[in-house]
Amino acid sequence: MATPSIERDLQRLEVALKQLEAEYNMFFSGRLPKPPWETRAQVEALVKQYDRAYISNYGDRFRFQTLQSRFATFIDLWDRGMRAREDGRSGPFAQKRSPKGPEKRGPEDRILHVAAFRDPVREIDKLTELYESLVEARREVGEEAVPFHKFAALVKI
């Protein structure tokens, strides 16, 4: 059975690791002005303490080793991110940008017609009206009209 103090400390380590992860995420997104060195030092101290200690319970030892491995993986990721930031490169936390930049709605991106159907086959007049607005919009931009049977099959889906 797990010793209550080991169980409590492993729980504390897990919570501290989640807190450290959240603080690093905030730092790399620009919401924190400096890296969370204090929290990292606290987590490192806990990891070192239990790395040196003998944990007799296999379940607790496995849990600690999992947390230790997770911490080591995060440290590697965060250090690579810091090096990339210092070198002026985009690192593992770089925000993906769209090639065009922010999209603006222009006259070609407008709603032309809105229709609601329960059953397109029974409401053929609504379907025809929607089709006519599609054909007109395609003509305005210089594209060919879609055959009605293909359009109707698409709407039925």
C-alpha positions as CSV (number, residue, x, y, z in Angstrom):
1,M,0.0,0.0,0.0
2,A,1.2,3.5,-0.8
3,T,2.5,5.6,2.0
4,P,0.2,8.6,2.5
5,S,3.1,11.1,2.4
6,I,4.4,9.6,-0.9
7,E,0.9,9.6,-2.4
8,R,0.4,13.3,-1.3
9,D,3.9,14.3,-2.7
10,L,3.3,12.6,-6.0
11,Q,-0.1,14.4,-6.3
12,R,1.7,17.7,-5.4
13,L,4.3,17.0,-8.1
14,E,1.6,16.3,-10.7
15,V,-0.2,19.5,-9.9
16,A,3.0,21.5,-9.9
17,L,4.0,20.0,-13.3
18,K,0.6,21.0,-14.7
19,Q,1.0,24.5,-13.3
20,L,4.5,24.7,-14.8
21,E,3.2,23.6,-18.2
22,A,0.4,26.2,-18.1
23,E,2.9,29.0,-17.1
24,Y,5.2,28.0,-20.0
25,N,2.3,28.0,-22.4
26,M,1.4,31.5,-21.2
27,F,5.0,32.7,-21.5
28,F,5.4,31.4,-25.1
29,S,2.0,32.9,-26.1
30,G,3.2,36.3,-24.7
31,R,0.9,36.5,-21.7
32,L,3.8,36.2,-19.2
33,P,6.8,38.6,-19.4
34,K,9.4,36.1,-18.2
35,P,9.8,32.4,-18.1
36,P,8.5,30.7,-14.9
37,W,11.9,30.0,-13.3
38,E,10.6,29.8,-9.8
39,T,8.0,27.1,-10.5
40,R,10.5,25.2,-12.6
41,A,12.9,25.2,-9.7
42,Q,10.2,23.9,-7.3
43,V,9.3,21.1,-9.7
44,E,13.0,20.2,-10.2
45,A,13.5,20.0,-6.5
46,L,10.6,17.6,-6.1
47,V,11.8,15.5,-8.9
48,K,15.4,15.3,-7.5
49,Q,14.1,14.5,-4.0
50,Y,12.2,11.5,-5.2
51,D,14.8,10.5,-7.8
52,R,17.2,10.0,-4.9
53,A,14.7,8.3,-2.6
54,Y,13.8,4.7,-2.6
55,I,10.1,4.1,-3.5
56,S,9.1,0.6,-2.4
57,N,5.7,0.5,-4.0
58,Y,5.9,-0.4,-7.7
59,G,2.8,1.6,-8.5
60,D,4.1,4.7,-6.9
61,R,7.5,4.2,-8.5
62,F,5.9,3.8,-11.9
63,R,3.8,7.0,-11.4
64,F,6.9,8.9,-10.4
65,Q,8.9,7.7,-13.4
66,T,6.1,8.7,-15.7
67,L,6.0,12.2,-14.2
68,Q,9.8,12.4,-14.3
69,S,9.8,11.4,-18.0
70,R,7.0,13.9,-18.8
71,F,9.0,16.6,-17.0
72,A,12.2,15.8,-18.9
73,T,10.3,15.9,-22.2
74,F,8.8,19.3,-21.4
75,I,12.2,20.6,-20.3
76,D,13.6,19.6,-23.7
77,L,10.7,21.2,-25.5
78,W,10.9,24.5,-23.5
79,D,14.6,24.7,-23.8
80,R,14.4,24.3,-27.6
81,G,11.7,27.0,-27.6
82,M,13.9,29.4,-25.6
83,R,16.9,28.8,-27.8
84,A,14.9,29.4,-30.9
85,R,13.4,32.6,-29.5
86,E,16.9,33.8,-28.5
87,D,18.2,33.0,-32.0
88,G,15.3,34.8,-33.6
89,R,14.0,31.7,-35.3
90,S,10.5,30.3,-35.2
91,G,10.6,27.5,-32.7
92,P,8.2,24.8,-31.6
93,F,5.7,27.4,-30.3
94,A,5.5,29.6,-33.4
95,Q,2.0,30.6,-34.3
96,K,1.0,29.4,-37.8
97,R,0.1,32.3,-40.1
98,S,-2.2,32.0,-43.0
99,P,-0.4,32.8,-46.3
100,K,-2.9,35.6,-47.3
101,G,-3.1,37.2,-43.9
102,P,-6.5,38.0,-42.3
103,E,-9.4,37.3,-44.6
104,K,-11.6,40.2,-45.4
105,R,-15.1,39.8,-46.8
106,G,-15.3,41.5,-50.1
107,P,-18.2,41.8,-52.6
108,E,-17.4,38.3,-53.9
109,D,-17.9,36.8,-50.4
110,R,-21.5,37.6,-49.7
111,I,-24.7,35.7,-49.0
112,L,-26.9,35.7,-52.0
113,H,-29.8,33.6,-51.0
114,V,-31.0,31.7,-48.0
115,A,-33.4,28.7,-48.2
116,A,-34.6,26.1,-45.8
117,F,-36.1,22.8,-46.9
118,R,-37.9,19.9,-45.2
119,D,-38.0,17.9,-48.4
120,P,-36.5,19.5,-51.6
121,V,-38.5,17.2,-53.9
122,R,-41.8,18.4,-52.5
123,E,-40.7,22.1,-52.4
124,I,-39.5,22.3,-56.0
125,D,-40.3,26.0,-56.3
126,K,-37.9,26.9,-53.4
127,L,-35.3,24.6,-55.0
128,T,-35.7,26.3,-58.4
129,E,-35.5,29.7,-56.9
130,L,-32.2,28.8,-55.0
131,Y,-30.8,27.3,-58.3
132,E,-31.6,30.5,-60.2
133,S,-29.8,32.6,-57.7
134,L,-26.8,30.3,-57.9
135,V,-26.8,30.4,-61.7
136,E,-27.0,34.2,-61.7
137,A,-24.1,34.5,-59.1
138,R,-21.9,32.2,-61.2
139,R,-22.6,34.2,-64.4
140,E,-21.6,37.4,-62.5
141,V,-18.2,36.0,-61.8
142,G,-17.8,34.4,-65.2
143,E,-18.3,30.7,-64.4
144,E,-20.5,28.2,-66.1
145,A,-23.9,27.2,-64.6
146,V,-24.2,23.9,-62.9
147,P,-26.7,21.5,-64.4
148,F,-30.0,21.5,-62.4
149,H,-30.0,17.7,-61.8
150,K,-26.5,17.9,-60.2
151,F,-27.6,20.8,-58.0
152,A,-30.7,19.0,-57.0
153,A,-28.8,15.8,-56.1
154,L,-26.4,17.9,-54.0
155,V,-29.3,19.6,-52.1
156,K,-31.0,16.2,-51.5
157,I,-27.9,15.0,-49.6
